[in-house]
Amino acid sequence: MSDKTVPPNRKSPLDLLRPTVRDMPGYTPGEQLADLVKLNTNEGAFGPSPQVMAALAAIGDESLRLYPDPSSGKLRAAAAARYGVAPEQVLAGNGSDDCLTILYRAFLDGGQRVACPWPTYGLYETLAVLQGAQLVRLPFQQIGRRFELPPDLTKKRAKMIILANPNNPSSTLIPVDELRRVCDQAAKSVVVVDEAYVDFALGAGVDASLLPYLDQHPNLVVLRTFSKSYSLAGARLGLLFASAPVVEALMKVKDSYNVNAITQALGVAALGDRAYHEDCVRRTLDERTHLEAAIGELGLTWPEAAANFLLVEIGERAEEIYRTLKQEGLLVRWWRAPELRTKIRISVGKPEDNARLIAALKKLF
Ligand SMILES: Cc1ncc(COP(=O)(O)O)c(C=O)c1O
């Protein structure tokens, strides 16, 4: 990294960066190109609830003039009522990414270990690097169309074990009783289960969440987001669930006003419209079924999906397919990393977007 704004005889502020920050590549978010059909970052396919839009329209100027409630009280109360926990067991974040940052900052000192099955959500690694912690990546065991937990996940003396369930980018699901076993076996670690996509598994009738077991595992932390099934990625809202003492400790780490007033109000409204939420999930699952049927007809394969996306095996042509689709206005996700470079991840979109994608894929295969 060089700084051409600084004369040759002067020191650049870049030289003062912490070496970890200077040398790290940084997290690469999915492309956000509004004029393309976006099937690359797993947002909800349908719009937010009409009740959320009404809450947005009702935001008064005082909500903007004043600081927001630092602890997101009304939102925590609404989330607690919705999910059957105490408000003291809930912490709200500026997206679940913020909840992840809070967890890493709270639990991991330099050199300490955080273990996760791999491949998974890339931010888990970026945050470890920033914290000077050591990420222990353990490959999922792929058995047919299933991804199973690495057998040594709890044996790495990691202070924190983190996993997404359903997992991103594979869309695969680990059964709840296996994750409860992880909590028991790793009694000296914090176990973070990131349930960003769990509503799609629950919507399919699978008992996929660890939230009902929160009180039975003091080392368990569960994360949820409003970016996917609630279609509020732009508002940035995530929830963290843990024991009350853990939440109290994490409150010390978060930014004072980490969730803005508008987002707090939208979150309450979103939680209040359960029927709309369930309908969006059901429509998404119907669309996923159509997409799977069409992709299957092309002879392509993908792991058993529990979320609103598919990780499709393409082979050596994956990058070319990703680029061709992009030229046609369809954005899917492709990674250069060796473990993912033969695959593309396709988010389930609106019916018309999925139809366009299927038509484009039919021309390519
Ligand atoms: C597994 C997982 N966790 C967390 C996030 C981040 O969600 P948020 O928008 O709430 O920060 C994502 C986003 O793609 C994700 O895939």
PDBQT file of the ligand as one rigid body, heavy atoms in Angstrom, charges set to zero:
ROOT
HETATM    1  C1  LIG A 401     -24.187 -16.266   7.986  1.00  0.00    +0.000 C 
HETATM    2  C2  LIG A 401     -24.350 -14.787   7.966  1.00  0.00    +0.000 A 
HETATM    3  N1  LIG A 401     -24.284 -14.115   9.105  1.00  0.00    +0.000 NA
HETATM    4  C3  LIG A 401     -24.427 -12.783   9.141  1.00  0.00    +0.000 A 
HETATM    5  C4  LIG A 401     -24.627 -12.060   7.990  1.00  0.00    +0.000 A 
HETATM    6  C5  LIG A 401     -24.721 -10.564   8.076  1.00  0.00    +0.000 C 
HETATM    7  O1  LIG A 401     -26.006 -10.141   8.259  1.00  0.00    +0.000 OA
HETATM    8  P1  LIG A 401     -26.365  -8.651   8.600  1.00  0.00    +0.000 P 
HETATM    9  O2  LIG A 401     -26.897  -8.052   7.351  1.00  0.00    +0.000 OA
HETATM   10  O3  LIG A 401     -27.406  -8.765   9.681  1.00  0.00    +0.000 OA
HETATM   11  O4  LIG A 401     -25.137  -7.953   9.097  1.00  0.00    +0.000 OA
HETATM   12  C6  LIG A 401     -24.712 -12.706   6.770  1.00  0.00    +0.000 A 
HETATM   13  C7  LIG A 401     -24.899 -11.937   5.540  1.00  0.00    +0.000 C 
HETATM   14  O5  LIG A 401     -24.843 -12.392   4.444  1.00  0.00    +0.000 OA
HETATM   15  C8  LIG A 401     -24.556 -14.110   6.755  1.00  0.00    +0.000 A 
HETATM   16  O6  LIG A 401     -24.589 -14.789   5.610  1.00  0.00    +0.000 OA
ENDROOT
TORSDOF 0
